[in-house]
């Protein structure tokens, strides 16, 4: 078998394993939402946020040590052990009967999230530099595993619970655990081990790249494009159910429409990064994230404010009060009545409606310029479901391209420490997936707005863009100080 065909075989196995791991990693997004919605467990919004985030925490924190182990011992060994060990807590999850037991087992099976650090180091060891952007982009398509869970798990839960509404859900984690075991066996049988020959041997040398601020900057980008992607893969299900009153299955379908394109487009993001450069791609990604999150910030809302009223044109006695008029000494003052529109809930743009309510009575004496009817203006924004879905899909696609662009940098800047640097960047990014649902839960509690989470995304996007732009400007000034000085003098 040629070297390239062997590389493609490893890439296929890596992508398959990562896809299944990612599906397991985001399992709580659907499962916990279902258990709360059906009243099987009475967890609060904050407790639910913690349960959504805990698997993401363990899968993020341990990416760094797992990345180090992959660089030293090879991806086949680490991936096989990881798949088999993480199936155990899934088999035990049906026995969880409290928040804490569920949390501990979630933490343990969440270790499947470290599979990303394994796959990054293992894949890059098989490909030359000019192929690594595409190879890592294809591997990163495993993010679409989140779509498998949001698409398949709700239907499976409904089917499993038909005969036993209280305990039917317990078969779902068993199914997931069984699939992990199957993929683990496939890996043991068909994968071939390989380590990076240039990997440093001492721990001090291995950890030295972490002193580089560039690693932390890449991590900040990944916090947004990957961590927030993971957070929303889970958060969107309860979001759609609460705001748009969808069913669990329909909410899962919409969440799939967010996560599936984002995962698939990652390979294209790798191609764009190879062709145009990761920096240019990241400018577009961060810019689009700012614009789209700004549009998503606006919640469903109904605002009432004072509108134009009707004033008496002369002194006199109110001789007649009708629904649409007030008559004073024979002079009629027209009143605008409230018109009810049936299309407000499906409107794309805010809808304005103004009317007047009479505040005087018949036979009442009034003076010139006295208020006869107060004006009321209603502005209603329905946050149209389909517009919301389209914007969510677009930001997911943008983040999918950004995920590939971030990891395109790593083999170029750190060719002999891909595992440890990839693990660290993945750790920081994964923390976004952990703290995301928790922050979203607290923001929801504090503001009462489901869209408060998009305000958080908007702020993070702006900070990342400013950091990247400032770094590039500083680099340009350092390399061409005279040219920069000329520009500043002329402008």
TORKOL-4160 file (C-alpha; in steps of 0.2 Angstrom, whole numbers, padded with zeros to 4 digits, m for minus):
491
<pt num="1" X="0000" Y="0000" Z="0000"/>
<pt num="2" X="0007" Y="0017" Z="m0005"/>
<pt num="3" X="0011" Y="0030" Z="0008"/>
<pt num="4" X="m0003" Y="0042" Z="0003"/>
<pt num="5" X="m0016" Y="0028" Z="0002"/>
<pt num="6" X="m0011" Y="0022" Z="0020"/>
<pt num="7" X="m0012" Y="0040" Z="0025"/>
<pt num="8" X="m0030" Y="0042" Z="0018"/>
<pt num="9" X="m0035" Y="0025" Z="0027"/>
<pt num="10" X="m0029" Y="0033" Z="0044"/>
<pt num="11" X="m0038" Y="0049" Z="0040"/>
<pt num="12" X="m0054" Y="0039" Z="0037"/>
<pt num="13" X="m0052" Y="0030" Z="0053"/>
<pt num="14" X="m0048" Y="0045" Z="0063"/>
<pt num="15" X="m0063" Y="0055" Z="0056"/>
<pt num="16" X="m0075" Y="0041" Z="0059"/>
<pt num="17" X="m0069" Y="0039" Z="0077"/>
<pt num="18" X="m0069" Y="0058" Z="0080"/>
<pt num="19" X="m0087" Y="0059" Z="0073"/>
<pt num="20" X="m0093" Y="0046" Z="0085"/>
<pt num="21" X="m0084" Y="0053" Z="0099"/>
<pt num="22" X="m0091" Y="0070" Z="0096"/>
<pt num="23" X="m0108" Y="0063" Z="0095"/>
<pt num="24" X="m0106" Y="0056" Z="0112"/>
<pt num="25" X="m0098" Y="0072" Z="0119"/>
<pt num="26" X="m0113" Y="0082" Z="0115"/>
<pt num="27" X="m0125" Y="0069" Z="0121"/>
<pt num="28" X="m0131" Y="0078" Z="0136"/>
<pt num="29" X="m0138" Y="0092" Z="0125"/>
<pt num="30" X="m0152" Y="0082" Z="0120"/>
<pt num="31" X="m0153" Y="0069" Z="0134"/>
<pt num="32" X="m0153" Y="0082" Z="0149"/>
<pt num="33" X="m0166" Y="0093" Z="0140"/>
<pt num="34" X="m0177" Y="0078" Z="0137"/>
<pt num="35" X="m0176" Y="0072" Z="0155"/>
<pt num="36" X="m0180" Y="0090" Z="0161"/>
<pt num="37" X="m0194" Y="0092" Z="0149"/>
<pt num="38" X="m0203" Y="0076" Z="0153"/>
<pt num="39" X="m0201" Y="0080" Z="0172"/>
<pt num="40" X="m0190" Y="0064" Z="0175"/>
<pt num="41" X="m0177" Y="0075" Z="0184"/>
<pt num="42" X="m0182" Y="0092" Z="0191"/>
<pt num="43" X="m0166" Y="0101" Z="0187"/>
<pt num="44" X="m0165" Y="0120" Z="0187"/>
<pt num="45" X="m0159" Y="0130" Z="0172"/>
<pt num="46" X="m0142" Y="0133" Z="0181"/>
<pt num="47" X="m0141" Y="0114" Z="0185"/>
<pt num="48" X="m0145" Y="0110" Z="0167"/>
<pt num="49" X="m0132" Y="0122" Z="0161"/>
<pt num="50" X="m0119" Y="0113" Z="0172"/>
<pt num="51" X="m0124" Y="0096" Z="0165"/>
<pt num="52" X="m0123" Y="0102" Z="0148"/>
<pt num="53" X="m0105" Y="0109" Z="0151"/>
<pt num="54" X="m0097" Y="0096" Z="0162"/>
<pt num="55" X="m0093" Y="0083" Z="0148"/>
<pt num="56" X="m0086" Y="0098" Z="0138"/>
<pt num="57" X="m0075" Y="0102" Z="0153"/>
<pt num="58" X="m0067" Y="0085" Z="0155"/>
<pt num="59" X="m0065" Y="0083" Z="0136"/>
<pt num="60" X="m0056" Y="0100" Z="0136"/>
<pt num="61" X="m0045" Y="0100" Z="0151"/>
<pt num="62" X="m0038" Y="0083" Z="0147"/>
<pt num="63" X="m0034" Y="0088" Z="0129"/>
<pt num="64" X="m0017" Y="0094" Z="0134"/>
<pt num="65" X="m0010" Y="0078" Z="0142"/>
<pt num="66" X="m0019" Y="0067" Z="0129"/>
<pt num="67" X="m0010" Y="0078" Z="0115"/>
<pt num="68" X="0007" Y="0075" Z="0124"/>
<pt num="69" X="0004" Y="0056" Z="0125"/>
<pt num="70" X="m0001" Y="0055" Z="0107"/>
<pt num="71" X="0015" Y="0064" Z="0102"/>
<pt num="72" X="0025" Y="0052" Z="0112"/>
<pt num="73" X="0016" Y="0035" Z="0109"/>
<pt num="74" X="0006" Y="0037" Z="0093"/>
<pt num="75" X="m0012" Y="0039" Z="0089"/>
<pt num="76" X="m0018" Y="0021" Z="0087"/>
<pt num="77" X="m0013" Y="0016" Z="0105"/>
<pt num="78" X="m0021" Y="0032" Z="0113"/>
<pt num="79" X="m0037" Y="0032" Z="0102"/>
<pt num="80" X="m0040" Y="0013" Z="0105"/>
<pt num="81" X="m0039" Y="0015" Z="0124"/>
<pt num="82" X="m0049" Y="0031" Z="0125"/>
<pt num="83" X="m0064" Y="0024" Z="0115"/>
<pt num="84" X="m0065" Y="0008" Z="0126"/>
<pt num="85" X="m0063" Y="0017" Z="0143"/>
<pt num="86" X="m0076" Y="0030" Z="0139"/>
<pt num="87" X="m0089" Y="0017" Z="0135"/>
<pt num="88" X="m0089" Y="0012" Z="0153"/>
<pt num="89" X="m0097" Y="0028" Z="0161"/>
<pt num="90" X="m0110" Y="0027" Z="0146"/>
<pt num="91" X="m0115" Y="0010" Z="0151"/>
<pt num="92" X="m0117" Y="0016" Z="0169"/>
<pt num="93" X="m0127" Y="0032" Z="0166"/>
<pt num="94" X="m0144" Y="0023" Z="0166"/>
<pt num="95" X="m0140" Y="0020" Z="0185"/>
<pt num="96" X="m0138" Y="0038" Z="0189"/>
<pt num="97" X="m0153" Y="0044" Z="0200"/>
<pt num="98" X="m0147" Y="0062" Z="0205"/>
<pt num="99" X="m0138" Y="0078" Z="0199"/>
<pt num="100" X="m0122" Y="0073" Z="0206"/>
<pt num="101" X="m0121" Y="0055" Z="0200"/>
<pt num="102" X="m0126" Y="0061" Z="0183"/>
<pt num="103" X="m0113" Y="0075" Z="0184"/>
<pt num="104" X="m0099" Y="0062" Z="0189"/>
<pt num="105" X="m0103" Y="0050" Z="0175"/>
<pt num="106" X="m0105" Y="0065" Z="0162"/>
<pt num="107" X="m0087" Y="0071" Z="0167"/>
<pt num="108" X="m0080" Y="0053" Z="0164"/>
<pt num="109" X="m0088" Y="0050" Z="0147"/>
<pt num="110" X="m0084" Y="0068" Z="0142"/>
<pt num="111" X="m0066" Y="0062" Z="0140"/>
<pt num="112" X="m0071" Y="0057" Z="0123"/>
<pt num="113" X="m0069" Y="0075" Z="0119"/>
<pt num="114" X="m0050" Y="0073" Z="0120"/>
<pt num="115" X="m0051" Y="0063" Z="0104"/>
<pt num="116" X="m0048" Y="0079" Z="0095"/>
<pt num="117" X="m0031" Y="0081" Z="0102"/>
<pt num="118" X="m0027" Y="0063" Z="0097"/>
<pt num="119" X="m0033" Y="0065" Z="0080"/>
<pt num="120" X="m0024" Y="0081" Z="0076"/>
<pt num="121" X="m0007" Y="0074" Z="0081"/>
<pt num="122" X="m0010" Y="0057" Z="0073"/>
<pt num="123" X="m0017" Y="0064" Z="0057"/>
<pt num="124" X="m0003" Y="0077" Z="0055"/>
<pt num="125" X="0010" Y="0064" Z="0057"/>
<pt num="126" X="0004" Y="0055" Z="0041"/>
<pt num="127" X="0004" Y="0070" Z="0029"/>
<pt num="128" X="0016" Y="0083" Z="0022"/>
<pt num="129" X="0014" Y="0101" Z="0026"/>
<pt num="130" X="0006" Y="0106" Z="0009"/>
<pt num="131" X="m0008" Y="0093" Z="0013"/>
<pt num="132" X="m0010" Y="0097" Z="0031"/>
<pt num="133" X="m0023" Y="0110" Z="0030"/>
<pt num="134" X="m0035" Y="0099" Z="0019"/>
<pt num="135" X="m0031" Y="0083" Z="0030"/>
<pt num="136" X="m0035" Y="0092" Z="0046"/>
<pt num="137" X="m0050" Y="0100" Z="0039"/>
<pt num="138" X="m0057" Y="0083" Z="0033"/>
<pt num="139" X="m0053" Y="0076" Z="0050"/>
<pt num="140" X="m0062" Y="0091" Z="0058"/>
<pt num="141" X="m0078" Y="0086" Z="0049"/>
<pt num="142" X="m0080" Y="0075" Z="0063"/>
<pt num="143" X="m0088" Y="0090" Z="0072"/>
<pt num="144" X="m0103" Y="0084" Z="0062"/>
<pt num="145" X="m0105" Y="0071" Z="0075"/>
<pt num="146" X="m0115" Y="0084" Z="0085"/>
<pt num="147" X="m0128" Y="0084" Z="0071"/>
<pt num="148" X="m0129" Y="0065" Z="0073"/>
<pt num="149" X="m0134" Y="0067" Z="0091"/>
<pt num="150" X="m0146" Y="0082" Z="0088"/>
<pt num="151" X="m0154" Y="0073" Z="0073"/>
<pt num="152" X="m0155" Y="0055" Z="0079"/>
<pt num="153" X="m0156" Y="0056" Z="0098"/>
<pt num="154" X="m0173" Y="0065" Z="0100"/>
<pt num="155" X="m0182" Y="0052" Z="0089"/>
<pt num="156" X="m0173" Y="0038" Z="0097"/>
<pt num="157" X="m0178" Y="0044" Z="0114"/>
<pt num="158" X="m0196" Y="0046" Z="0109"/>
<pt num="159" X="m0196" Y="0028" Z="0102"/>
<pt num="160" X="m0187" Y="0021" Z="0117"/>
<pt num="161" X="m0200" Y="0029" Z="0129"/>
<pt num="162" X="m0216" Y="0024" Z="0120"/>
<pt num="163" X="m0218" Y="0008" Z="0131"/>
<pt num="164" X="m0209" Y="0014" Z="0146"/>
<pt num="165" X="m0210" Y="0033" Z="0148"/>
<pt num="166" X="m0200" Y="0034" Z="0164"/>
<pt num="167" X="m0185" Y="0022" Z="0160"/>
<pt num="168" X="m0185" Y="0021" Z="0141"/>
<pt num="169" X="m0171" Y="0034" Z="0140"/>
<pt num="170" X="m0159" Y="0023" Z="0149"/>
<pt num="171" X="m0156" Y="0013" Z="0133"/>
<pt num="172" X="m0149" Y="0028" Z="0123"/>
<pt num="173" X="m0132" Y="0029" Z="0133"/>
<pt num="174" X="m0130" Y="0010" Z="0131"/>
<pt num="175" X="m0132" Y="0012" Z="0112"/>
<pt num="176" X="m0119" Y="0026" Z="0112"/>
<pt num="177" X="m0107" Y="0015" Z="0123"/>
<pt num="178" X="m0109" Y="0000" Z="0112"/>
<pt num="179" X="m0104" Y="0011" Z="0096"/>
<pt num="180" X="m0089" Y="0017" Z="0105"/>
<pt num="181" X="m0083" Y="m0001" Z="0109"/>
<pt num="182" X="m0086" Y="m0006" Z="0090"/>
<pt num="183" X="m0076" Y="0009" Z="0084"/>
<pt num="184" X="m0062" Y="0005" Z="0097"/>
<pt num="185" X="m0061" Y="m0013" Z="0090"/>
<pt num="186" X="m0060" Y="m0007" Z="0072"/>
<pt num="187" X="m0046" Y="0005" Z="0077"/>
<pt num="188" X="m0036" Y="m0009" Z="0085"/>
<pt num="189" X="m0038" Y="m0021" Z="0070"/>
<pt num="190" X="m0036" Y="m0009" Z="0055"/>
<pt num="191" X="m0026" Y="0007" Z="0061"/>
<pt num="192" X="m0007" Y="0008" Z="0060"/>
<pt num="193" X="0003" Y="0017" Z="0074"/>
<pt num="194" X="0015" Y="0031" Z="0070"/>
<pt num="195" X="0023" Y="0044" Z="0080"/>
<pt num="196" X="0031" Y="0061" Z="0075"/>
<pt num="197" X="0050" Y="0058" Z="0074"/>
<pt num="198" X="0054" Y="0076" Z="0078"/>
<pt num="199" X="0045" Y="0076" Z="0094"/>
<pt num="200" X="0055" Y="0082" Z="0109"/>
<pt num="201" X="0058" Y="0069" Z="0122"/>
<pt num="202" X="0059" Y="0079" Z="0138"/>
<pt num="203" X="0043" Y="0086" Z="0147"/>
<pt num="204" X="0052" Y="0104" Z="0148"/>
<pt num="205" X="0055" Y="0104" Z="0129"/>
<pt num="206" X="0038" Y="0097" Z="0126"/>
<pt num="207" X="0029" Y="0111" Z="0136"/>
<pt num="208" X="0040" Y="0125" Z="0130"/>
<pt num="209" X="0028" Y="0131" Z="0116"/>
<pt num="210" X="0015" Y="0135" Z="0129"/>
<pt num="211" X="0026" Y="0151" Z="0134"/>
<pt num="212" X="0022" Y="0158" Z="0116"/>
<pt num="213" X="0008" Y="0171" Z="0116"/>
<pt num="214" X="0003" Y="0165" Z="0099"/>
<pt num="215" X="m0003" Y="0148" Z="0106"/>
<pt num="216" X="m0015" Y="0158" Z="0118"/>
<pt num="217" X="m0021" Y="0169" Z="0104"/>
<pt num="218" X="m0025" Y="0154" Z="0093"/>
<pt num="219" X="m0034" Y="0147" Z="0109"/>
<pt num="220" X="m0044" Y="0163" Z="0110"/>
<pt num="221" X="m0050" Y="0161" Z="0092"/>
<pt num="222" X="m0054" Y="0143" Z="0095"/>
<pt num="223" X="m0064" Y="0148" Z="0111"/>
<pt num="224" X="m0076" Y="0157" Z="0099"/>
<pt num="225" X="m0076" Y="0146" Z="0083"/>
<pt num="226" X="m0076" Y="0129" Z="0092"/>
<pt num="227" X="m0081" Y="0132" Z="0110"/>
<pt num="228" X="m0096" Y="0142" Z="0106"/>
<pt num="229" X="m0100" Y="0130" Z="0092"/>
<pt num="230" X="m0101" Y="0116" Z="0105"/>
<pt num="231" X="m0110" Y="0126" Z="0117"/>
<pt num="232" X="m0124" Y="0131" Z="0104"/>
<pt num="233" X="m0125" Y="0113" Z="0098"/>
<pt num="234" X="m0133" Y="0109" Z="0115"/>
<pt num="235" X="m0140" Y="0126" Z="0120"/>
<pt num="236" X="m0151" Y="0128" Z="0104"/>
<pt num="237" X="m0162" Y="0113" Z="0108"/>
<pt num="238" X="m0169" Y="0121" Z="0124"/>
<pt num="239" X="m0168" Y="0138" Z="0115"/>
<pt num="240" X="m0180" Y="0133" Z="0101"/>
<pt num="241" X="m0192" Y="0124" Z="0113"/>
<pt num="242" X="m0194" Y="0138" Z="0124"/>
<pt num="243" X="m0194" Y="0153" Z="0112"/>
<pt num="244" X="m0203" Y="0145" Z="0097"/>
<pt num="245" X="m0212" Y="0131" Z="0106"/>
<pt num="246" X="m0205" Y="0118" Z="0095"/>
<pt num="247" X="m0205" Y="0099" Z="0100"/>
<pt num="248" X="m0189" Y="0091" Z="0106"/>
<pt num="249" X="m0188" Y="0082" Z="0089"/>
<pt num="250" X="m0191" Y="0098" Z="0079"/>
<pt num="251" X="m0179" Y="0108" Z="0090"/>
<pt num="252" X="m0166" Y="0094" Z="0087"/>
<pt num="253" X="m0169" Y="0096" Z="0068"/>
<pt num="254" X="m0165" Y="0114" Z="0069"/>
<pt num="255" X="m0150" Y="0112" Z="0080"/>
<pt num="256" X="m0144" Y="0099" Z="0067"/>
<pt num="257" X="m0146" Y="0112" Z="0053"/>
<pt num="258" X="m0133" Y="0122" Z="0063"/>
<pt num="259" X="m0121" Y="0109" Z="0068"/>
<pt num="260" X="m0121" Y="0098" Z="0052"/>
<pt num="261" X="m0115" Y="0112" Z="0039"/>
<pt num="262" X="m0103" Y="0118" Z="0052"/>
<pt num="263" X="m0095" Y="0101" Z="0053"/>
<pt num="264" X="m0095" Y="0098" Z="0034"/>
<pt num="265" X="m0088" Y="0115" Z="0029"/>
<pt num="266" X="m0073" Y="0113" Z="0039"/>
<pt num="267" X="m0064" Y="0103" Z="0025"/>
<pt num="268" X="m0068" Y="0118" Z="0013"/>
<pt num="269" X="m0061" Y="0129" Z="0027"/>
<pt num="270" X="m0045" Y="0119" Z="0026"/>
<pt num="271" X="m0044" Y="0121" Z="0007"/>
<pt num="272" X="m0047" Y="0140" Z="0009"/>
<pt num="273" X="m0033" Y="0141" Z="0022"/>
<pt num="274" X="m0021" Y="0132" Z="0011"/>
<pt num="275" X="m0025" Y="0143" Z="m0004"/>
<pt num="276" X="m0027" Y="0160" Z="0003"/>
<pt num="277" X="m0019" Y="0159" Z="0020"/>
<pt num="278" X="m0027" Y="0157" Z="0037"/>
<pt num="279" X="m0025" Y="0175" Z="0042"/>
<pt num="280" X="m0036" Y="0181" Z="0028"/>
<pt num="281" X="m0049" Y="0168" Z="0031"/>
<pt num="282" X="m0049" Y="0172" Z="0050"/>
<pt num="283" X="m0053" Y="0191" Z="0046"/>
<pt num="284" X="m0068" Y="0185" Z="0036"/>
<pt num="285" X="m0074" Y="0173" Z="0049"/>
<pt num="286" X="m0072" Y="0185" Z="0064"/>
<pt num="287" X="m0080" Y="0199" Z="0054"/>
<pt num="288" X="m0095" Y="0188" Z="0049"/>
<pt num="289" X="m0097" Y="0182" Z="0067"/>
<pt num="290" X="m0098" Y="0200" Z="0073"/>
<pt num="291" X="m0112" Y="0205" Z="0060"/>
<pt num="292" X="m0122" Y="0189" Z="0062"/>
<pt num="293" X="m0122" Y="0188" Z="0081"/>
<pt num="294" X="m0127" Y="0207" Z="0081"/>
<pt num="295" X="m0142" Y="0202" Z="0071"/>
<pt num="296" X="m0146" Y="0188" Z="0082"/>
<pt num="297" X="m0145" Y="0198" Z="0098"/>
<pt num="298" X="m0163" Y="0206" Z="0096"/>
<pt num="299" X="m0176" Y="0195" Z="0105"/>
<pt num="300" X="m0194" Y="0193" Z="0102"/>
<pt num="301" X="m0201" Y="0209" Z="0110"/>
<pt num="302" X="m0217" Y="0220" Z="0111"/>
<pt num="303" X="m0214" Y="0238" Z="0116"/>
<pt num="304" X="m0228" Y="0250" Z="0121"/>
<pt num="305" X="m0224" Y="0269" Z="0121"/>
<pt num="306" X="m0233" Y="0286" Z="0120"/>
<pt num="307" X="m0239" Y="0290" Z="0103"/>
<pt num="308" X="m0248" Y="0305" Z="0095"/>
<pt num="309" X="m0263" Y="0310" Z="0105"/>
<pt num="310" X="m0279" Y="0321" Z="0101"/>
<pt num="311" X="m0280" Y="0338" Z="0109"/>
<pt num="312" X="m0296" Y="0349" Z="0110"/>
<pt num="313" X="m0296" Y="0363" Z="0097"/>
<pt num="314" X="m0307" Y="0374" Z="0108"/>
<pt num="315" X="m0315" Y="0376" Z="0125"/>
<pt num="316" X="m0332" Y="0368" Z="0127"/>
<pt num="317" X="m0342" Y="0353" Z="0133"/>
<pt num="318" X="m0340" Y="0336" Z="0127"/>
<pt num="319" X="m0357" Y="0332" Z="0119"/>
<pt num="320" X="m0354" Y="0315" Z="0112"/>
<pt num="321" X="m0341" Y="0301" Z="0114"/>
<pt num="322" X="m0340" Y="0288" Z="0101"/>
<pt num="323" X="m0328" Y="0274" Z="0097"/>
<pt num="324" X="m0319" Y="0284" Z="0083"/>
<pt num="325" X="m0323" Y="0302" Z="0088"/>
<pt num="326" X="m0326" Y="0315" Z="0102"/>
<pt num="327" X="m0338" Y="0329" Z="0098"/>
<pt num="328" X="m0336" Y="0346" Z="0107"/>
<pt num="329" X="m0349" Y="0359" Z="0104"/>
<pt num="330" X="m0353" Y="0351" Z="0087"/>
<pt num="331" X="m0335" Y="0350" Z="0082"/>
<pt num="332" X="m0329" Y="0332" Z="0078"/>
<pt num="333" X="m0311" Y="0326" Z="0084"/>
<pt num="334" X="m0307" Y="0310" Z="0075"/>
<pt num="335" X="m0300" Y="0295" Z="0085"/>
<pt num="336" X="m0289" Y="0281" Z="0078"/>
<pt num="337" X="m0295" Y="0265" Z="0084"/>
<pt num="338" X="m0284" Y="0249" Z="0087"/>
<pt num="339" X="m0282" Y="0238" Z="0072"/>
<pt num="340" X="m0278" Y="0220" Z="0075"/>
<pt num="341" X="m0267" Y="0212" Z="0062"/>
<pt num="342" X="m0265" Y="0193" Z="0061"/>
<pt num="343" X="m0248" Y="0193" Z="0052"/>
<pt num="344" X="m0237" Y="0200" Z="0066"/>
<pt num="345" X="m0230" Y="0184" Z="0072"/>
<pt num="346" X="m0223" Y="0179" Z="0055"/>
<pt num="347" X="m0217" Y="0196" Z="0050"/>
<pt num="348" X="m0198" Y="0198" Z="0046"/>
<pt num="349" X="m0196" Y="0216" Z="0051"/>
<pt num="350" X="m0203" Y="0225" Z="0067"/>
<pt num="351" X="m0222" Y="0230" Z="0065"/>
<pt num="352" X="m0228" Y="0246" Z="0071"/>
<pt num="353" X="m0246" Y="0249" Z="0076"/>
<pt num="354" X="m0253" Y="0266" Z="0083"/>
<pt num="355" X="m0270" Y="0270" Z="0090"/>
<pt num="356" X="m0278" Y="0282" Z="0103"/>
<pt num="357" X="m0288" Y="0279" Z="0119"/>
<pt num="358" X="m0301" Y="0292" Z="0124"/>
<pt num="359" X="m0298" Y="0299" Z="0141"/>
<pt num="360" X="m0313" Y="0311" Z="0143"/>
<pt num="361" X="m0332" Y="0308" Z="0146"/>
<pt num="362" X="m0348" Y="0315" Z="0139"/>
<pt num="363" X="m0354" Y="0331" Z="0147"/>
<pt num="364" X="m0336" Y="0335" Z="0153"/>
<pt num="365" X="m0330" Y="0352" Z="0151"/>
<pt num="366" X="m0313" Y="0354" Z="0142"/>
<pt num="367" X="m0301" Y="0368" Z="0138"/>
<pt num="368" X="m0292" Y="0371" Z="0122"/>
<pt num="369" X="m0276" Y="0360" Z="0120"/>
<pt num="370" X="m0283" Y="0348" Z="0133"/>
<pt num="371" X="m0280" Y="0329" Z="0130"/>
<pt num="372" X="m0295" Y="0320" Z="0123"/>
<pt num="373" X="m0287" Y="0304" Z="0118"/>
<pt num="374" X="m0270" Y="0298" Z="0123"/>
<pt num="375" X="m0259" Y="0290" Z="0109"/>
<pt num="376" X="m0251" Y="0273" Z="0111"/>
<pt num="377" X="m0238" Y="0265" Z="0099"/>
<pt num="378" X="m0235" Y="0247" Z="0099"/>
<pt num="379" X="m0219" Y="0240" Z="0091"/>
<pt num="380" X="m0219" Y="0221" Z="0089"/>
<pt num="381" X="m0204" Y="0211" Z="0083"/>
<pt num="382" X="m0207" Y="0192" Z="0081"/>
<pt num="383" X="m0189" Y="0187" Z="0078"/>
<pt num="384" X="m0196" Y="0176" Z="0064"/>
<pt num="385" X="m0191" Y="0158" Z="0066"/>
<pt num="386" X="m0185" Y="0155" Z="0049"/>
<pt num="387" X="m0174" Y="0171" Z="0048"/>
<pt num="388" X="m0167" Y="0165" Z="0065"/>
<pt num="389" X="m0163" Y="0148" Z="0058"/>
<pt num="390" X="m0155" Y="0155" Z="0043"/>
<pt num="391" X="m0144" Y="0166" Z="0053"/>
<pt num="392" X="m0139" Y="0152" Z="0065"/>
<pt num="393" X="m0134" Y="0141" Z="0050"/>
<pt num="394" X="m0124" Y="0155" Z="0043"/>
<pt num="395" X="m0114" Y="0158" Z="0059"/>
<pt num="396" X="m0111" Y="0140" Z="0061"/>
<pt num="397" X="m0104" Y="0139" Z="0043"/>
<pt num="398" X="m0093" Y="0154" Z="0047"/>
<pt num="399" X="m0086" Y="0145" Z="0063"/>
<pt num="400" X="m0084" Y="0129" Z="0054"/>
<pt num="401" X="m0072" Y="0138" Z="0041"/>
<pt num="402" X="m0064" Y="0146" Z="0056"/>
<pt num="403" X="m0060" Y="0130" Z="0065"/>
<pt num="404" X="m0050" Y="0124" Z="0050"/>
<pt num="405" X="m0041" Y="0141" Z="0049"/>
<pt num="406" X="m0035" Y="0141" Z="0067"/>
<pt num="407" X="m0028" Y="0123" Z="0065"/>
<pt num="408" X="m0019" Y="0127" Z="0049"/>
<pt num="409" X="m0007" Y="0138" Z="0059"/>
<pt num="410" X="m0001" Y="0125" Z="0071"/>
<pt num="411" X="0009" Y="0113" Z="0060"/>
<pt num="412" X="0017" Y="0128" Z="0052"/>
<pt num="413" X="0023" Y="0136" Z="0068"/>
<pt num="414" X="0025" Y="0121" Z="0079"/>
<pt num="415" X="0029" Y="0106" Z="0067"/>
<pt num="416" X="0036" Y="0095" Z="0081"/>
<pt num="417" X="0024" Y="0099" Z="0094"/>
<pt num="418" X="0007" Y="0098" Z="0085"/>
<pt num="419" X="0000" Y="0086" Z="0099"/>
<pt num="420" X="0004" Y="0097" Z="0113"/>
<pt num="421" X="0000" Y="0114" Z="0105"/>
<pt num="422" X="m0016" Y="0107" Z="0097"/>
<pt num="423" X="m0020" Y="0100" Z="0114"/>
<pt num="424" X="m0018" Y="0117" Z="0122"/>
<pt num="425" X="m0028" Y="0126" Z="0109"/>
<pt num="426" X="m0041" Y="0113" Z="0109"/>
<pt num="427" X="m0041" Y="0114" Z="0128"/>
<pt num="428" X="m0044" Y="0133" Z="0128"/>
<pt num="429" X="m0057" Y="0131" Z="0114"/>
<pt num="430" X="m0066" Y="0117" Z="0123"/>
<pt num="431" X="m0067" Y="0128" Z="0139"/>
<pt num="432" X="m0079" Y="0138" Z="0128"/>
<pt num="433" X="m0090" Y="0123" Z="0126"/>
<pt num="434" X="m0090" Y="0121" Z="0145"/>
<pt num="435" X="m0092" Y="0138" Z="0151"/>
<pt num="436" X="m0104" Y="0143" Z="0137"/>
<pt num="437" X="m0120" Y="0134" Z="0143"/>
<pt num="438" X="m0116" Y="0139" Z="0161"/>
<pt num="439" X="m0114" Y="0158" Z="0156"/>
<pt num="440" X="m0129" Y="0157" Z="0145"/>
<pt num="441" X="m0139" Y="0150" Z="0159"/>
<pt num="442" X="m0134" Y="0164" Z="0171"/>
<pt num="443" X="m0137" Y="0177" Z="0158"/>
<pt num="444" X="m0154" Y="0170" Z="0155"/>
<pt num="445" X="m0158" Y="0170" Z="0173"/>
<pt num="446" X="m0152" Y="0188" Z="0175"/>
<pt num="447" X="m0159" Y="0196" Z="0160"/>
<pt num="448" X="m0174" Y="0184" Z="0156"/>
<pt num="449" X="m0168" Y="0185" Z="0137"/>
<pt num="450" X="m0163" Y="0169" Z="0128"/>
<pt num="451" X="m0154" Y="0181" Z="0115"/>
<pt num="452" X="m0143" Y="0187" Z="0129"/>
<pt num="453" X="m0131" Y="0173" Z="0124"/>
<pt num="454" X="m0128" Y="0181" Z="0107"/>
<pt num="455" X="m0123" Y="0197" Z="0116"/>
<pt num="456" X="m0109" Y="0187" Z="0124"/>
<pt num="457" X="m0104" Y="0180" Z="0107"/>
<pt num="458" X="m0104" Y="0197" Z="0099"/>
<pt num="459" X="m0092" Y="0204" Z="0113"/>
<pt num="460" X="m0080" Y="0189" Z="0111"/>
<pt num="461" X="m0080" Y="0191" Z="0092"/>
<pt num="462" X="m0076" Y="0209" Z="0093"/>
<pt num="463" X="m0062" Y="0206" Z="0106"/>
<pt num="464" X="m0054" Y="0192" Z="0095"/>
<pt num="465" X="m0054" Y="0203" Z="0079"/>
<pt num="466" X="m0046" Y="0217" Z="0089"/>
<pt num="467" X="m0033" Y="0206" Z="0096"/>
<pt num="468" X="m0029" Y="0198" Z="0079"/>
<pt num="469" X="m0028" Y="0215" Z="0070"/>
<pt num="470" X="m0018" Y="0223" Z="0083"/>
<pt num="471" X="m0005" Y="0209" Z="0082"/>
<pt num="472" X="m0004" Y="0210" Z="0063"/>
<pt num="473" X="m0002" Y="0229" Z="0064"/>
<pt num="474" X="0012" Y="0228" Z="0077"/>
<pt num="475" X="0021" Y="0214" Z="0067"/>
<pt num="476" X="0020" Y="0226" Z="0051"/>
<pt num="477" X="0027" Y="0240" Z="0062"/>
<pt num="478" X="0041" Y="0230" Z="0068"/>
<pt num="479" X="0046" Y="0224" Z="0051"/>
<pt num="480" X="0044" Y="0240" Z="0041"/>
<pt num="481" X="0045" Y="0254" Z="0054"/>
<pt num="482" X="0050" Y="0267" Z="0041"/>
<pt num="483" X="0035" Y="0263" Z="0029"/>
<pt num="484" X="0023" Y="0264" Z="0044"/>
<pt num="485" X="0030" Y="0281" Z="0049"/>
<pt num="486" X="0027" Y="0287" Z="0032"/>
<pt num="487" X="0009" Y="0282" Z="0032"/>
<pt num="488" X="0006" Y="0290" Z="0049"/>
<pt num="489" X="0014" Y="0306" Z="0044"/>
<pt num="490" X="0004" Y="0308" Z="0028"/>
<pt num="491" X="m0013" Y="0303" Z="0037"/>
